[in-house]
Amino acid sequence: MAQDPLILIIRTLGEMYAFLIIMRFLLQMAHADYYNPISQAIARLTNVPVVAISKAVPRIGKFDLSALLYAFAVKLGIIIALLILLGSGFPNILHLFLYAGAGILDTILTIYFWSVLASVIISWVAPGSYHPGPQLIQQITEPVFNLARKVIPPIGGLDLSPIVIFIIIQLIKSQIAPLVI
């Protein structure tokens, strides 16, 4: 029982840092505005390790996977630290990799779920806002909206693409739920 606060602290701080690294990856994938103050803060907080990894890991086309690889390493570190603190036996290394990969996918889906929801609300409340937060959310979600609009185009001015995105996110999350630690 004495270890519960330590586990909470390690998990919370580790997940917050992994969140920032994954946000950096998603911002790069969406080609979001690098000069946005929020993008700048995320880049500064994750720059040193990601740049070091990017020197060793080649780019695949226009995709820089160094941030994703670093997020994988951080998730793996969190899982190993939690297993050590809990006194549990170590699972197979393949299982550890599977849990870390599922954790990254779960974080990406959670980011997109809340970003899409925020984007929908922002489009009702403050469309065309110049605040850096809504602009960044719009830049992250617009590529996903464009994919969903290819499946269901806007009907009479009503955009149903968020519903498609929510359904897909929930289906994927329900399948990976047993693997998320």
N, C-alpha and C positions, 0 to 999 in steps of 0.2 A: 504494500500500500504506500510505502514511503517513496516509491519511484514514480508514482502517477504524475506529480507535477513536472518531473524531469522529462517524462515521456511526452507530456503535453507541450512543454517548451520546445523540445527538439522537433517534434512533429509540426508544430505551428510555424516556427522560424524556417524550418526546411521547406515546408510547403509554400510559404510566402516567397522564398527565394526562387524555388522552382517555378512558381507562377510568373515571376519577373522574367526569368530566362525564356519561358515558353511564350510570354508576351513579346519578347524581342524577336523570337522566331516568327510569330504570326505577323508582327509589324513588317518584317522583311518580306514575308510571303505576299502580303497585301500591297506592298510598295507604298506604305503609309508615309506621310510627310515626316521626313527626318528632322526638320526644324521645329516641329511641334514640341513645346516644352515638356510634355509628358513622355514623348519618344526620346527626347534628350536625357531625361532623368533615368529612364529604363536603360538606355545605352550606357550611361556613365556607371550605373550600378553593376552592370554585367560585362563591361568592356574588357577588363584585364584577362579573365580566363577564356572568354570567347575568342578574343583575338589570338591568344596563344594556341588554342585548339584549331583555329582556322588556318594557321600556318602549317599544321600537320595534316589536316583533312582537306582534300581537294573539293572544289565546288562541283556540283553535278548540274551542268547547264547553268541556269540563273539562280539555282537554289544553294544557299549557304547552310549546310547542315551542322555547322559547328555549334550553334546555339542549341539545336535539338540534341546533339550528342552530349553536350554539357548538362542539359536538363536530365537526360537519361542517367548520367553519372550521379547527379545530385539525388534523384529519386532512388537510385540503387543504394546510395549512402544512407539515406533516411531509413530505408527498409532494413538494411543491415544493422544500423544503430538501434532501431526499435527491437529487432530480434535479440540483440545482445542484452539490452536492458530488460526485456521480458524474460530472458533466460530460456527462450525457446531454442530448440535445435535448429540448425541451419537446413533449409530445404536445398534441393538440387540447384546448382548454379543456373540451369535452364529455367527453373521456376522463378528464381530471383529476377532474371532478365524479363521473363514474362510479366511478373508483377510490376516491374519498373515501367515497361512499355505500356501496360494497361493503365498505370497511373498517369503517364503522360497523355495518353489518348483521352482519359477521363477529364483531365485538366483542360485540354483543348476543347472538348465538347462543352464543358461547363463555361468556359470563357465565351464560346460562341452562343450558348443558350442565353446568358445574361446580356451579351452584346446585342443580340437580335432583339431581345425584349426591350432593352434600353433604346435601340434604334427606332423601334415601333413607337414607343412613348415619345421620344424626341421629335419624331415626324408629326405627331399630333400637337405637342405642346410648343415646341420651338423649332419649326422647320427653318433650315438655312442658318442656324446659329453659328456665330463666329467664335464661340468659346472653344478652346483646344480639346476639351473632353468630348463633346458631341462630334466634333470634326473627326477625331481619332476613331470613335466608335463607328461612324459612317464609313470611314476608309477601311476598317477591318471587315465590316459586314457586307459591303457592297459586292465584292467578288462572290460571296456565298449567295446573296440575293440574286445576282445575275444567273448563277447556275440553276437556282430554283425557278426563276422566271422562264427558263427554257422548258421546264416541265409543265408549269402552269402559268401562262401569261396573264397579265392583269386583265380583269374582267370588269368592264364598265367603270374604270377608274379605281377599282378595288384590287389591291395587291394581296394575293393569297400566299405569296412565297414564304412569309414567316411561318405559316401553318405547316407547310411542307418541311421546312427546316426543323421546326420543333418535333415533328413526328419522326424524322430521320434521326435526330439527336437522341430522342427517347428510346428508339429501337436499338441503336448502337449501345447506349448506356446500359440498357437492360441486359444485353448480351455480355458486356465486359464486367458487370457488377460483381460477379464472384471472384474476379481477379484483382480488384482494387482493394489495396490495404490502407 
